[in-house]
Amino acid sequence: MPVRPSIAIFAGAIGSAAIALFGAANTAGDFAANLDDRASEALATTSVRASFATLNGWPSRHPSLSGGEYLDEASRVKAAQIVAELPGVGGIRWVDGTMAAEQGSRSFTPLHCQDDVDALLRTRTIRFEESRSELDGASRELLDEVEAALRPCVGSIIAITGHTDNSGPEPGNLDLSRERADSVRNALIRRGIPRDGLRATGVGSSQPVDGLDPADPANRRIEFSVIATEPLMPTPVDTPGAR
């Protein structure tokens, strides 16, 4: 039976579109793979990794950064800027929810939850079993109140920083402060605060409370920083056009 011209034309158009789509996917994949290689090389001396793919696996020039959980903010910004300065890279996002602008700069705005949490911790302290990261009973109740104070600001980034006094060797203090910050993060996750917005880090005894002897037990504490980020609206086109 002869094929009608209209059907043949339609089938040809579908075939051409499929070939074009396949070619574009291969081109985008090669482009993203090249960005991935260059980013890996640029970040080789850090614990940060860049992924040039969307959540469903499509290649993208807008990378998501992971790792670096224990880096301070300045180091995270520097890592993001290293990637942002690679030719062809678009907007950058950290997998924990932080958005980084094209040139690696970010804008932070303190939120009212910061004041609410500070008020709770002004007269009470989140405490742990001696030389351990397990919360004591009273601190579990205090965390219930902290969770309630943080709840209105879900969607922001909540940084949890662990501190110790200077008793004992500093490598051990640093590890313990990180474990305690992780313990608080996990406790907040169990209470329903989304894990993507919680970032835990520990600084050991390097930041004692102003006016206190570094050996004072009051330096054993957890601090919270509640910040909102200005989101970057990435361009809808992943592969940059010719200039």
C-alpha positions, 0 to 999 in steps of 0.5 A: 500500500503506497505511503501518503506523502503527508505521513512520510513527511511527518515520519521524516520530521520525527526522525530528524527531531530525534536525531537532533535531540540525540545529537544535542544530548551528546553535545551537552553530555560532552560539555558537562563532562568537560566541566566536571573534569576541570572542576575536579582538577580545580578542587583537587586540594579541597574536600568539595566536589562538583556535579554537573547533572540535574536531579534526574541525571541530565547534563547541566552547566549549573553544578551542585557542590557537595562535601566540605561539611566542616569548612567555614563560610569563607572556605565554602565561598572560595570553593564555589568561586573556584568553580564559578570562574571556570569558563561555561559554568552557570549558577552554583548550588550547594546540595545542602540548600545554599545558593551561590551566585555566578561569581561565588558571592552570596548575600545573607540576611539574619532572620528573627529565629536567630533572636528567638534561639539566642534568647533560649540559650542566654540562660541555659546551655545544651549539655552533653555527657562528659567527654561524649556527644550524647545529649543529657536529659535536660538538653533534650527538653531544651532542644524541643524549644529550640526546634519550635523557635527554628520552625518558622524559619524552615527553608533557611540555612541553620548552621550548628557550631560545636565548641569545647574548652581547651582541656585535652589535646586540640585534635580531640577537642575538634573531633568532639565538637564536630560530633556534638554538632552532628548530634544536635543536627540529628536531634533536630532532624528527628524533630522534623527540621529538614536535613538539607537546611542544617549544617553542622561544624565544630571548631574545638576550643579555638573560639572561647566566649569573650571574657572567659578563660579558655579552660572554663567549662562554659566554653563547652557550648552549641551555637546556632546561626540562622541565615537566609540566602538570596536564591539565584535564578539559573538560566533555562539554557544549559549549554551556552551559545556561541559568543 
